[in-house]
């Protein structure tokens, strides 16, 4: 989220809890950088859910919402599958046999 959105979160907390949460310069300095690391929509949804059941204002940890980290493993697997589809079946069979032999050799050495 950006600075304006982070400010909106703090203002929303202040609006929801006017008697117990005031937005101060200190809070802005400390909390804006933490909120900027989060996803605005997730934080606001968490704040909404929190406010529905709590009469006291939340800590930032209680309403934190982070976007999922990018995981390129699925993309890598898709590319490997795509590349493997281009490999001649005879080459795949030979490779599989060589791997099998390698595992057998290594397991014999491990037993000794």
Secondary structure, 3 states (H helix, E strand, C coil): CCHHHHHHHHHHHHHHCCCCCCCCHHHHHHHHHHHHCCCHHHHHHHHHHHHHHCCCCCCHHHHCCCCCCCCCHHHHHHHHHHHHHCCCHHHHHHHHHHHHHHHHHHHHHHHC
